[in-house]
Each structure stands twice: as C-alpha cells, then as structure tokens.
C-alpha cells in the first residue's frame, strides 16, 4: 500500500496566517467540519444499534430464543448483546495498530463498513421458527462482527477529530463525537418506541422488528461516503512524511509496555466515564421498572429526555474544556458523582415523575463532564506514532471489563446484599478511581498533541476579509 496519497493537504497553506510558527499545521475549517461529521456519524450508528437492541430486546427474545420462558428469552438476547463486548479488545488490538501503520481514514472506512454490515445482517436473519437453532447462531455472529468493528471505532474517531482540530478548539470539536452518541441512541430508542406504539404485537414480531436494523444499510453508505472523501489527518501525514527508517513499525507489546503509565490513566478515565454512562443510559431504565416497579414507558421517556438535555449542553461543555481545561471539568464530574450519587438516587427512589426526572437530570449533567472532555483528553495521552493503537487497547479493555459489565454487576450486588442503593455506591467507587487518574493526568487544553506540531486554525487572507466599507 503506497503512502503517497496521504499528503497533509490541510497543512499546505501556512501563509494564510503569517504569524504562525514555521513548523505549525494550519487546518482548513471546512475540512475540520467534514472530519467531525464523518467521525461522529460512525459513533451515532454504533449507538443507534445499541438503542435499538436495548429497547427491542423482549421482541428479539421471542423471535430468536422461543423457550417459552420470558426471563430466559431476555437473558439469551442480552447474552448475545454482551458477546460483542468480549471481542471489542480484539478489534482494538487489530484496528488500532493498523490505524497507526496505514492511516486513520482507511481503517475508519473499514470499521464503518463492518458496523453497517453487521447491523444490516441482523435485519435479514430468518426467525427461529424458520431455520431453528441457526437463527440465534447467526444473530451471535452478527453481534461479534459489530463488536469487533466497534473495537476500532471510538478510538479511531476520537483520534481523527483530535488530530484534525486546532489546539485551541479541540475540546469543542471533540465533544461532537459524543453528541453523535446521544443522537444515535435517541434515534434508535425513539424509533423502537414509535414502532411499538404504531404496530400490533403480531406485526412487530413478524416483520416490524427488522426495520430499525435495515436502516443501518443506508446509514452505512452515507457514513462511508463521508469518510472516503476525507484526507488523512495532518498529524499522521507528518509521520508518513518522515523517512521510513525513522518510522519503524511499532510492535503491539511496545504499545502496551512502552505506554504503561498512559494506559493506566486511560483505563481509569474510561472506567469512570463508562461506568456512569452505562449506569445512567443502560441500567437505570431496568432499575426503574424491575427494582422500583416504575411504569416502563415513563421510565424510558425520562431517559430519552435526559439524553436530549445532555445533547443541548454537550457543545457548550466541550467549549468550556478549551477555556478552563480538561482536568477541571473531569474533576468536577468525579466530585459530583462522589457527592451527589446518593442524593440523586434517593430522589429517583422517591418515585414521582418530577423526582425521578430531577435525579436523572442531575446525573445526566454530571455525565456531560465526561462526554464533553474525554474525546479530546484521551487521545492527548499518547504520542502520534502509537495513538490509535494504544488508545484502542486501553479504551476497549476498560469498557469490556468495567463499562459493559456495569448492569450485570450492579444487579448481582443488589441481589446479594438487598441494598437498593448499590447503583449510587458503584458510581461513587468509579468516581474515586477517575479522580485518582485525573490527578496524575497532564493538562492538554490549548496544547499540541504529543508528538505533533502545533495546530492552528486557518485565517482568511486579506483578499477574503470583508473591507471596512462592506461592513
């Protein structure tokens, strides 16, 4: 594979800002916006599937696991869902180092194709009544494809945006990645909710459940088109421009042992980020219905409302991380979860719609401290030559061990102790670990990424500026 096509096109016009340092990368705002949109769409697609699968789990259980026992059906469905988390670290170990070797853009195009294909395939799988045991096996295979591709998606997308963004706006631009997450989840969950309201149970079981998964096909084509139109990031292009002798292939073990301190920080930060994220957006609807006997529809609508609130706040919180730094914002989130998890859960347990909305809203706003800051903070932990690979490994190991297991662990803790406050205590423990990690993390706001030149935003030339008369 040749490296000639990955020239640093966004950095070709340093004369647009005569005050820029000679070694600085000057980014074209139009290209940066395209990069953000293309990266965020992949994240949105991943969480669209997540929202669909979570909200339609009962129906999928009847289609693919007709045991006659509703509990067994649901457990089997979520077992197939959880299987995707097992292969995420494997995907990270494959796609991450590959992204550091052949380019971020190429690998992100591949992960987009695999994600779309895996989700689309679920919509085509015959039911258990049609082909028997082959149906759940095909569902499991599709979920494994999704999980494997997801292992390279988030780290690659956050790396892509971080390496394109000018240093002073990296937090704001990176925050749109998680905006895509929230938009995808709301889209998937909202579509299932709408279908449940409009379709009869028989129609939903026979054909309606396929519609959300089949939508992934067109979404994947759009996302792939956007990603294929992008140039490589300036930081990676600069690495390619070095003599090959000066840029040897980095072995996988060096991405781990050579970056052990940064990897530990990454695992700690991702732990608090994902434990609180999965607790609020994935576990709390089940907590409201199964543990507190709360009305299921109202519980789901409250969670969707919280996510809509987070979407509104997200870009402003991202811009705040550029002004005051990533560390203060993440620290505020950790301190908030440590101090307010118990009061918020007590409000939720009070049971009234207002109290539940208030408690969930408070936790959602605290979660924004992480969703706004992490997409720019995590890539800054690693140098350019190993950024994609090391971040993929650290992120996916932490998500698989701690984030994805959160609902299962908390449910088991409640069952073992009988203590309904376990969700609050679990979030508090995660906040302590996150606080330790952020204490040792260096501030990255407004500074070049490790191993990269300063990145500035292109300014209009004198000819492009409006004259005083036109003003």
Protein Blocks (a to p, Z undefined) as FASTA:
>chain_A
ZZklmccfklmmmmlpmkbcfkbccddfklmmmmmmmmmmmmmmmmmmmmmmmmmmmmmm
mmmmcnopaklmmmmmmmmmmmmmmmmmmmmmmmmmmmmmnopklmmmmmmmmmmmmmmm
mmmpccfklnommlmmmmmmmmmmmmmmmmmmmmmmmmmmmmmpcfklmmmmmmmmmmmm
mmmmmmmmmmmmmmmmmpcfklmmmmmmmmmmmmmmmmmmmmmmmmmmpccdfklmmmmm
pcfklmccddfklmmmmmmmmmmmmmmmmmmmmmmmmmmmmmmmmmmmmmnopafklmmm
mmmmmmmmmmmmmmmmmmmmmmnojklmmmmmmmmmmmmmmmmmmmmmnopaklmmmmmm
mmmmmmmmmmmmmmmmmmmmpcfklmmmmmmmmmmmmmmmmmmmmmmmmmmmmmmnopak
lmmmmmmmmmmmmmmmmmmpccfehiacehiacdddddddfklpccfklZZ
